[in-house]
Amino acid sequence: MKTTDPQFDFSLVGKRMPYTVPEGFLEQSAATMSDVVSKSTIYHVRRRYAAAVAVCAIIVAVGVGSLYVHDEARAATPVYCQTPESEDGDWSNFAEADLFLENMNW
Amino acid sequence: MRLFAPHISPIEDLIKRYHKPLYWHIRRMVVCHDDAQDVLQNTFLQVHLHLSELKDKQQERAWVYKVATNEALQWLRSKREFLSLEDEDASALLSTLHAETYLDTADSLLVLFQQAILTLPTMQRTVFNLRYYDELSYDEIAQIIGSSPASAKTNYHYAKAKISNYMLQHS
């Protein structure tokens, strides 16, 4: 004969729990939650906004920095501006060029 | 009658409909009322921040329960790390139960029943609470715990058998 193990009768407990809450907690919690969530959301939005502003500031700073470097680079004589050595001598020396022009009888 | 397809409820509507069931779900998991309140706030904050990720209205209940469950488990994990406990969820939760201010000890059977639930492994405890108290379907539970409905069903039956044994031994 097949026998089954004794089982606890769950209907003795049902869905009852020993947990309690402070008086009026559940009635007020919806309003409290809405308030907390909206305040936290504003905080999160402000944080995201602050982060976005910081990122923009960094991008602008990097942009300005790159322009500054570009100016320095521009200060150096570009290759295409350098006077090539001609058959008549080295024209990159402006002093010599000026002297040559002065000596020329126009 | 809605003229358009069902839309995602705004956060106030979700809070209104779910704050009580989620509070009790979280309370059963973290035991302490103050902790449950904090976890509930975090839950609704996460729900609000990620509301756009909920595409299917039909999965709304499973989704909010999933967020609540994850927040509660995260809370328990952080508490365990703070207390330097390892795999001692049950004893820590039982201590919390006995130290809890908002607990009615008049009916010892109810306290014993909660003790039995708290001795279960985390997964079985979560599945048992979701099925027994919240009456969620196995599909929804599977979605919440990230497993299959069959696995959820197995976990529930194991949990129920363990609780039954515990109650028979201790009552």
Contacts between the chains, C-beta under 8 A, distances in Angstrom:
chain1	res1	chain2	res2	distance
A	6	B	168	6.1
A	7	B	164	5.3
A	8	B	163	7.0
A	8	B	164	4.0
A	8	B	165	7.9
A	8	B	167	4.1
A	8	B	168	5.5
A	8	B	171	7.9
A	10	B	160	7.8
A	10	B	164	7.8
A	12	B	109	6.5
A	13	B	109	6.3
A	13	B	110	6.4
A	13	B	113	4.8
A	15	B	132	7.6
A	15	B	133	5.8
A	16	B	107	7.5
A	16	B	110	5.6
A	17	B	24	7.7
A	17	B	28	7.3
A	17	B	110	6.3
A	17	B	114	6.7
A	17	B	133	8.0
A	18	B	103	5.4
A	18	B	104	4.9
A	18	B	105	6.6
A	18	B	107	6.6
A	18	B	110	4.2
A	18	B	111	4.9
A	18	B	114	6.0
A	19	B	24	7.8
A	19	B	27	5.6
A	19	B	28	7.6
A	19	B	31	7.9
A	19	B	33	7.5
A	19	B	100	7.7
A	19	B	102	6.4
A	19	B	103	6.3
A	19	B	104	7.6
A	19	B	114	7.7
A	20	B	102	4.5
A	20	B	103	6.5
A	20	B	104	5.2
A	21	B	23	8.0
A	21	B	33	6.2
A	21	B	102	5.9
A	22	B	33	7.4
A	22	B	102	6.8
A	26	B	19	7.8
A	26	B	20	5.8
A	26	B	23	7.1
A	29	B	19	5.4
A	29	B	20	7.8
A	29	B	23	6.6
A	29	B	37	7.8
A	29	B	40	7.5
A	30	B	15	5.4
A	30	B	16	5.4
A	30	B	19	5.0
A	33	B	15	4.8
A	33	B	19	5.6
A	33	B	40	6.8
A	33	B	41	6.5
A	33	B	44	5.2
A	34	B	11	7.3
A	34	B	12	5.4
A	34	B	15	5.5
A	36	B	41	5.2
A	36	B	44	7.6
A	36	B	45	7.6
A	37	B	11	6.1
A	37	B	15	7.1
A	37	B	41	7.4
A	37	B	44	4.9
A	37	B	45	5.5
A	37	B	48	5.2
A	40	B	41	7.8
A	40	B	45	5.1
A	41	B	45	7.4
A	41	B	48	5.8
A	41	B	49	7.3
A	44	B	49	6.7
